[in-house]
Protein backbone atom coordinates (compact mmCIF):
# COMPACT_ATOMS: atom_id res chain seq x y z
CA UNK A 1 0.00 0.00 0.00
CA UNK A 2 1.26 3.43 -0.93
CA UNK A 3 1.35 5.88 1.97
CA UNK A 4 1.82 9.02 -0.10
CA UNK A 5 -1.89 9.82 0.32
CA UNK A 6 -1.91 9.10 4.03
CA UNK A 7 -4.05 12.18 4.77
CA UNK A 8 -6.93 10.62 2.86
CA UNK A 9 -6.91 7.45 4.93
CA UNK A 10 -8.99 6.74 7.98
CA UNK A 11 -6.68 7.60 10.89
CA UNK A 12 -7.24 4.28 12.69
CA UNK A 13 -6.42 2.26 9.60
CA UNK A 14 -3.37 4.44 8.99
CA UNK A 15 -2.09 3.93 12.55
CA UNK A 16 -2.61 0.20 12.30
CA UNK A 17 -0.83 0.04 8.98
CA UNK A 18 2.09 2.18 10.15
CA UNK A 19 2.52 0.17 13.33
CA UNK A 20 2.51 -3.06 11.34
CA UNK A 21 5.17 -1.69 8.99
CA UNK A 22 7.25 -0.43 11.90
CA UNK A 23 7.03 -3.83 13.55
CA UNK A 24 7.72 -5.89 10.42
CA UNK A 25 9.71 -3.78 7.98
CA UNK A 26 11.27 -0.61 9.38
CA UNK A 27 13.57 0.12 12.30
CA UNK A 28 12.30 3.66 12.77
CA UNK A 29 9.73 6.17 11.61
CA UNK A 30 12.53 7.98 9.78
CA UNK A 31 13.25 4.89 7.71
CA UNK A 32 9.58 4.46 6.89
CA UNK A 33 8.94 8.03 5.74
CA UNK A 34 12.18 8.08 3.81
CA UNK A 35 11.18 4.92 1.96
CA UNK A 36 7.81 6.43 1.01
CA UNK A 37 9.29 9.86 0.31
CA UNK A 38 7.13 11.56 2.94
CA UNK A 39 8.25 14.56 4.95
CA UNK A 40 8.96 13.44 8.51
CA UNK A 41 8.01 16.80 9.99
CA UNK A 42 4.70 16.96 8.13
CA UNK A 43 3.91 13.38 9.01
CA UNK A 44 4.61 13.88 12.72
CA UNK A 45 2.52 17.06 12.76
CA UNK A 46 -0.35 15.23 11.10
CA UNK A 47 -0.13 12.44 13.67
CA UNK A 48 -0.03 14.93 16.51
CA UNK A 49 -3.09 16.73 15.15
CA UNK A 50 -4.85 13.37 15.31
CA UNK A 51 -3.63 12.71 18.85
CA UNK A 52 -0.84 10.26 18.08
CA UNK A 53 2.88 10.40 18.68
CA UNK A 54 5.82 8.23 17.78
CA UNK A 55 7.26 6.23 20.66
CA UNK A 56 10.90 5.69 19.75
CA UNK A 57 11.53 3.16 22.50
CA UNK A 58 8.79 0.84 21.20
CA UNK A 59 9.08 1.91 17.57
CA UNK A 60 5.34 2.46 17.34
CA UNK A 61 2.67 5.10 17.17
CA UNK A 62 0.69 5.61 20.35
CA UNK A 63 -2.35 7.65 21.25
CA UNK A 64 -1.82 10.69 23.46
DAMO-V834734 format. One record per pair of residues at least 6 apart in sequence whose C-alpha atoms are under 6 Angstrom apart, sorted by the first residue. I is the first residue (numbers start at 0). GAP is how many residues later the second one is. Records with the same first field share a line. If there is no record, write none. Layout:
# DAMO-V834734
I: GAP, GAP
This chain:
# DAMO-V834734
18: 41
25: 6
50: 12, 13
51: 10, 11, 12
52: 8, 9
53: 6, 7
54: 6
